[in-house]
Amino acid sequence: MCGERYAVMLFSVVQPEHDFERIYDIMRGISKLSPLDADIIPVIRPEKVMLPRDAYFSAREKTPVSDAAGRICADICSPCPPCVPIVMPGERISEEAAEILKRYGVKDINVRK
């Protein structure tokens, strides 16, 4: 999926680490040449804390993204564009993930109580 300012690349879980590093280097090079001042959102490696199903059906509360770092996500959060999940239920929301969510305009997120 792509738009005027977005390109979403989907990877497989079986791809080796160097594929991600190579694509990142290529995109960094493109961003230096782009007249659109391309902004690359980093790929994050979330910390799985519990099973997604358990987190999804747990007691939850809506909290501002700015206060969500360190909390466990209780819902799928995939802002559009690019409509790719940033965090999934059962994952700890890192500072980096919270910053990415804010950049996409997400104000609140459901977390475990």
Secondary structure, DSSP 8 states (H G I E B T S, - for coil): -B-SS-B-----TTS-HHHHHHHHHHHHHHHHH-TT----------EE-S-HHHHHTS-EEEEEGGG-TTSBB-S-B--TTTT--SB-TTEE--HHHHHHHHHTT--EEEEE-
